[in-house]
Amino acid sequence: MQTSLFMRAPATGSRRSGAFHVRRFGSALLVRALLWLCFGGLGTLLLLFSHGKTSLIVVGAGFFGVLILFEWSWGRHAPLRKPLLTVDAGGIGSTSFPRRRPHLRWAEIAAVAVRNLRGGPVIEVFPKPVPGARKRTPAAFTIRLALMREADQQLAQALVTHHMRTAGVAVDNALAADQAFRAEMQALPHTWGLYAMIALDVGIWLFTLTHGATLDATAPAKLVEWGGNAAVLVQEGQWWRLLTATFLHSSLRHIGANMLVLFLLGKHVERFYGTRGFLLIYLGAGLAGSALSLHFGAQTAVSVGASGAVFGVGGALLAGVLRHRRLLPEGIHRQLTTDAAVMIGYSLVQGFLSTRVDNAGHVGGLIGGALIALCLPVRLDRASYASKLRRGLAMAAAVAAVLVVGTAALAPRVPQAMRDSLAASRQIERAHKTFTTAFQAMQADNAATKAGRMTPEEADDRSRTVHAPALDQAVSELVRITLPPGDPRAPLVQDMTLLADLLREMARMPSVKDPRTGKPVAADPRRAAQIAVDIVRLTAQMKKRQS
């Protein structure tokens, strides 16, 4: 997206001619250096180490032929030594013109247009047809001003406009209108709402990164814990997940792509609709995307990301540009429409090609952002913006509320199998916490006994009065877990139940005093030894299943 600001050309004063070169260390030099380094370097290596092989010599010469062809074709549009553009009272000339007509007198020109073309300022010269010419004259000769210094761009525009008007030739300076519009937009208050949303998204992602998230793919269980959008939980009353999910991201690539597109499109949207309008679009579209996701992706997986809000910003920009076309210069309208359409289209296609992308959230955000934007006034029309703002915000908020609530309420109920799986997950989580607490308490007593902070007699007494009841509770919760048929967690739950039962048996085992040491030992040493072996085996087996 073109973001640089080209101000109006200064008055030419007494200067009526000029020769304008490309930037000394600009893109023309950089492109040449890269091509010569690649093709020239490869060609040189092939010729030096060809050892007389004809094929290598031909390929090496071919590389240099590519360089010659490049200089003959593209190179003349960005010359390093000759002026790219010359303007004087007699006419205009450029190395970009056809070789048979490198210079045109003002009388030979039908019209001139100064505008943005493919993201950069250009001068288009429309020559008059040459009577009796064998070859057809091109419709326009194009000079790319972006290759020159900005000061030269402004002076070149002013000189061309001055001479053409003096000669009575029509000049379409659309670029001046674009420049005036950009200057007006830049003069509006800073887009702090955009930067606040970016900072909030990045800050939350950094927080999750320090609490278990990863750079490539964060575990779904973590995303659910932090507020990810899962239909089975939302339909149980956790409606807040529709909002919190829009501030969570699963990877560095995920948040990077979202924030880049948000920055490129968001600054235009906030300048169009104001900060309050932008925040309403962003949050409303994010909620709309989450609501539509309840019908699709969030039915079977956890959905996270600001993509719905970002698509909403893109939809708002597209809606605003199309609706208020008469208030925009043609070049700005074309550029913004293209930018928004390309980014939206590319992201949607990428989403449909990937099974891990929740395109329902994207589409919901896109529709929500466009509908909300249609209710809001734009700051392009200063006269009516202030008077319509309050009513527009109220209408937009109402539309967002109806859209989000209605879409979420109409979402189909999650299948019973998913509900059973969630209920089992909660049982497993509760039982695992009880078992882990009891097991850690046993380990703490063993460590205290070895360190001399607790006597063997005290530890032996606590195993029956404290640890055995806690393990009773853990076993009771584990055996009540009801898993759906074919649930892959069944072997792990079975191992955990057996382990808890063995620990409980060991904790309740009677003890006798060892006549040699005077310390309590198991009354059945053979059974105690077998239990210890089984505990080691089950612990290793559980670790293997969890890895």
N, C-alpha and C positions, 0 to 999 in steps of 0.2 A: 504494500500500500504506500502510495506517495504521501509523505508527511511533511516535506520541507516547505517552507513558506517563501514564495517569490514576491517581493514587494514591487510596487510600481517603478518603472524605469525613471531615473532622474531626468531632468531637463537637459537637452543636448547642448544648450548654450550656443557657442559659435562653432562647435565641432559638427561637421557634416559628412565625415567619412571615417573609415576605420578598417583595420585588418585584425581579425580575431582568431586566435590560436586555441587549440585544445589545452586543457590543464597539463602542466608540465609533468606532474606526478599523479595523474588521474587514471581513470579506468583504461584509457587507450594504451598507456605505457604498461599497465599491469597485465592486460590481456596479451599484449605482444611478448612481454617477458615470460609469461607462463607457456605460451605456445612455442617460443624459441627454446625454452628450457626443455620442454617435453619432446617436441618433434625434432628440433635441432640437435638436442643431446642424443636422442636415439639414433638419428641419422648419422651423426658423427661416430658413435660407437660401432654401428654396423659397418661403416666404411673403413674404420681403423682396424677392425678385427675380422674383416671379410675373408682374408687370406686368399684372395683371388676368386672366391665363389661368386658366380654371376648372380645367383638369386639374392644373396645378401646385399650386393652392390645395388641391384635394382630396387630392393626395398628401402635401402638407405637413401637413394636418390629420390624415391617416392616421397619420403618424409620431407625432404627439402622442396619437392614440387608442391606439397600441400602448403608450405609456408609462402612460397611465391604466389600461389593461387589466392591465399588469404590476403596478402598485401595488395594484390591486383584488384580484388573485389571489395572486401570489407575495409581494408586498410585505407583506401582513399576517402572513406567516410570519417576517418579519425586520423588525419595526417599529423605527424609529429613535427615536421619542419615547415611545411607550407601552411598558410592560413586556412582554417576551415571555412571562414566566411570573410568576404570583402564587400564593403558597402561604400558607395560614393555617389556623387551627383549623376554619374553616367549610368549606373545600374548596380546590379548585385551579382556576385559570383561565389561559387563554392566548389570544393573538390567533390562534394556529394552530387553535383549536377552531372548529367551525362557527359562523357568526354567530348562529344561533338558540339556540345553547347555549354562550356564551362562558365560562361558569363552571359547574363541577360540584361539588355537595356530596359529601363522602366517602361518604355513604350511597347516592349515585347511581352509585358506581363498583364494578364487579365485580372488577377486578384491575388491577394496574399492573406493567409490565415495564420494567426499566432495562437497556439492552443496546446493543451496537454495531450500527448499521444503515448499510450502504453506506459503511463507512469512518469513521463518526462516531458519538458517543454520543447516544442518544435516550431520551426517556421516552415510553412508550406507555401511554395511559390507555384502558382498556376499559370503556365506560359500560354500565350496565344498560339493557335495552330500555325505551322509554317506552310504556306501555299506551295504545292508541288514537291513537298518533301517525300523522299522514298520511304523512310521509316516513320512509323507513327510516333508522335510526340507523347511522352508520358503525361498523364492527367495532372500530376503535381510532382515537384521536386522538393524533397524533405531534407531539412537541415536540423540535426539534433543539437539543441542548445545545451543540453545537460552535460555535454563533453567539455564545455567552456567554464571558466570561472563565473561565479554568480554575478559579479559586477559587470563582466563582459556580456552576460546574457541580457541584463537589463539595458545596457547601452545599445546592444545590437537590436533589441526590440524597438527602442526609441528611434534609432536611426532609420530602420526599415519603415516604421509607421510614418515618420516625418517625410521621407522621400516619396512614399507611395501616395500620401495625401497631397503632396505638392504636385505630383504628376496626375492627380485626379483618378487614381486607381482605388478600387474598393479594398478596404482593410477590415478583416474580421478578427479583432483582437479578443478572442474568447479567453485567452490566458489572463488578460487584465481583469476580466470579471471573476475568474477563478481566484486570482490573487486578492482581490478586494474581499471576496467571500471568506477566504482563509484568514485574512487579517481580522475580519469581523468576528469569526469564530474564536480565534486566538485571544481576542480581547475580552471574551466572556470569562466569568470567574473560573478558577481552577477546578478540575474534576476530582475533588477530594473523595467523593463517594466511590469512584472506581478504585482509587488507591487503597481506600479503607477495606473494600471487599477483597482485593488481592492480598493485602497484608493479613487479613483475618484468615483467609484460606491457607496461605503459606504458614502462618503462625500455628494453626491447628495441625497442619501436616507435620511440622517440626515437632510439635508436642507428641503426636502419636509415634513419631520416629524414635523418640526417647522412651516410649512405653511399650515397645514390642513390634512396631510396624517395621517393614523392610523396604528397601529401595526398589525392588522388582515386583513383588506380589505379596501383599499383606494377607495373613490368614483370615478367611471369612469369619471365624469365631471372634477374632479381635474386632473386626468391623461391626459385627452385631453388638458386641459389648460397648462400643463407643457411640452407637446410635445409628447404625446402618439401616436401610429401608428393607424390611422383610414383611411381606403381606401377612403372614401368620401372626406376627407380633403386633402389627398396626391394627389388625382387625380384632385383637384382644383388648384394644384401648390405648395402645402406645402411639397415639397420633403424632406426637412430637417428633417421631422418627422421619416424617415427611420433610421436616426442616433440617434436622441435624445431619441427615444423610447428604445434603447438598454441600456441606462443608468438610466432608471426609473424602480422602483419595487413597487409592490402593497402591500407588507406586509413584516414583519420580516422573516417569514418562506421562502418567495420567495427569498429575497436577501441572506439569510443565506445559503440555499441549493446551490444557484448559486456560491457564493463566495467559499464555501467549495470545490466543484468539480473543480472550476477554480484553486484554490491553489494546489490541489493534482495533477492535470494534467498539469497545466500551467508551472510549474518549469521545467518539462522534455522538454516541447515544446520549451521554450525559450533557454534552453541549447542546444537543437538540432539545431534550426534554427537561433539563435541569437536574440537580442532585436528587431532589425528592422523587421526581419522576423516574430517574434511573434506578434508585433503590427499590421502588415499587415494582418496576419491570423485572429487576434481578431476582428479588425474593418471590414475587408472584409467579414468575416463570419457573423458578426452581421448584416451588411447591406443586405447580401444575405438572411438571415432569415427573416428580415423585408419585403424584396421584395416578397418572396414566401408567406408570411402571407397575402399580399394584395389579393391573390387568395382565401383565406379561412377565417381565424379568423377575420382579420381586415375588412372584408366586412360588418360584422354586429356588431362588438364590437371593443373596443379599446385594442390594443395589446402592452404590455410593457415587459421589462426584458432583461437581458443579456444572457438568455438561448441560443439564436441562436449563440452568440459569444462563449459561453462555449462549446456548441456542436461542433462548428468549431474547437476549440482547441483540443477536443477529436478526431475529425476526422483527424486533422493534425498529432496527435501523432500516431494514428493507421496507417495512410498512410505511415508515416516515418518509423515506425518499420517494417512494411511489405516490403516496398521497399528496405530498407537498412539492411535487416536481416543479410547479410554476415558481416556487420561491428559491429554487436552486439554479445556479449556472449549469449549462449543458454538460460541461466537462466534469464538474463536481458530481452531478447526478449520475453520469455514466460510470465514473470511477467508483463511487460508493455502492451503486447497484451491483457492479461487477465484483467488487471485493466481498460484499456480503453474500452474494449468490455463490461465488466460487468456494468460499470457506464453508458455507452451509452444505452445499452439494458434496464437496469432497469429504466432509466429516460424516455425512449420512451414508455415502457409498462405503467408506471405510467401516462404518458400523455394521452395515448389512453383510459385509464380507467376513466379519469376525463373529464368532459365537459367544465371545466374552463381553461384548458391548451391548448395553441396554438401549436399543434404539427407540423403544417406547418413551423413555425419559427424554431423549432428544426431541422427538416429535411433539411430545406434550409441552416441553419448554418452548419450542418454536411457535406453536399455536398460541400458547398463553402469552408470550411476549408480544406477538403481533396484535392480539386482541386488546391487551392492556394499552399498548401504544396508540391504538386507534382512538382511545378515549382521552388521550392527553393532548394538550396544546403544545406547540413547538415554539422555541425561542427565535425561530426564523422570522416570525411575525411579531415583532416587539409590541405593536400597538394592542394586540388582543391577548397576548400571552398572560400578562398579570391578571386581567379580568376573568380569564377562563381557567386559571390554574386550580383554584380551590374546587370548583365544580368538577373539573377534569380528574383531579386526584380522587375525589369521592366516588365518581363513576368508575374509575379504573379499579379502585379497591373493591367495589361491589362486584364488578365483573370477575376479578381474580378470586374473590371468596366463593361466588357461585360456581365458577369453573372448578376450583380445587375441591370443594366439599361435594359437589355433584359427581365429579369423576371418581373421587375416592369412595363415595357411598355406593356407587354402581359397580364397583369392582367385584368380581366373583369370589365366592368363599373359597378359601384354600382347601384342597382335597383333604379328606380325613387322614390319609396316609401321612401327609405333612404334619398334621396336627398331632398324630400319634408319635411321630418322630420327635417333634418339639417337646412333647410331654416326657418322652423317654430321656431326652437331653437334660431336661430339668431334674429328673430323678437321678440321673448319673452324676450331674454336677453336685447335687446335694449330698448324695452318698459318698462321692469321692472326697468332698470337703470333710465330712465326718470321719472317714477312714484315715485321711491324711493327718488330721489333728490328733487322733489317737496314736497313730504310728510315730509321729514326731514326739509326742509326750513320752512314749516308751524309749525312744532313742535318747531323749534328754536325760531320763533317769539312769540309763546305762552309762552315759558320759559322766554324770555326776558321781556315780558309784566308782568309776575308774579314777576320777580325779580326787576322791576322798571326801567329797562334799556330802555324800549320803552313804550310810552304812548298808551292807548287804541285807541286813534284817529289815531295814526300812524299805529298801527297794523290793524285797520279796513280798512284803505286806502290801505295798502300793500296787503291785502287779495284779492282786486279786481284788483289792478294794477300789482302785481307781481305773486301771487300764482295762480290766476285763469287762466292766459295765460299758465303758466307751466303745469297746470292740463289739459288744452285744448290739449296741445301737447301730454301728456301721453295718454289721451283718444283716440286721433286720431291714435296713434301708436298701441294701444291695439285692437281697432276695425278692424285694417287692418291685424291682425295676421290670417294666413290661416293654419289651422291644418289638417293633413290627417284624413280620416274617422276613428273613433274609437280611436283616440289619447287620452291616459289617462290624458293628461295635460289640456284637454278642460274645466273641471269644475273649475280648479284653475284660468285659464285665464278669465273665465266668472266672477268669484268672484272679481278678481282684476279690471276688467273693471267696474263693478258695484260700487266698492269702489271708484275708481278714479272719476266716474261720480257724486257720492254723495258728495265727497269732493269739486269737482268743483262747484256744486250747492250751497253748503254752502259758498264757497269763494265768489261767485257772489251775494249772497242774500243781498238785500238792508237792511240798518240799520237805526235806529232812536235813538235819544238821550233819555235815561231813565230820566224822570223828577225828580226822587228821587236821583239818584247817579250822573247824568250828563254824564254817560258813554254810548257809542254806544251799542245798543242791536239789535237783529234780528227783522226786521219789522213783520215777521210771526213766533212768538215764538213756536206755535204748530208744524209747519213744521220743524223748527230747532231742536226741541226736538225729533221728529220722525227720522230725519236724524242722530242725535247722536246715537239713539238706533240701527239703521241699521248699522252704522259704527262699533259699538262694536260687533254686531252679525257677520258681514262679516269678521272682523279682527280675531275673534276667530275661525271662520269656515276655514279661510285660513291657520291658524297655524295648525289646525287639519289635513288638507289635506297634508301639507308639512311634518308632522311628520311621 
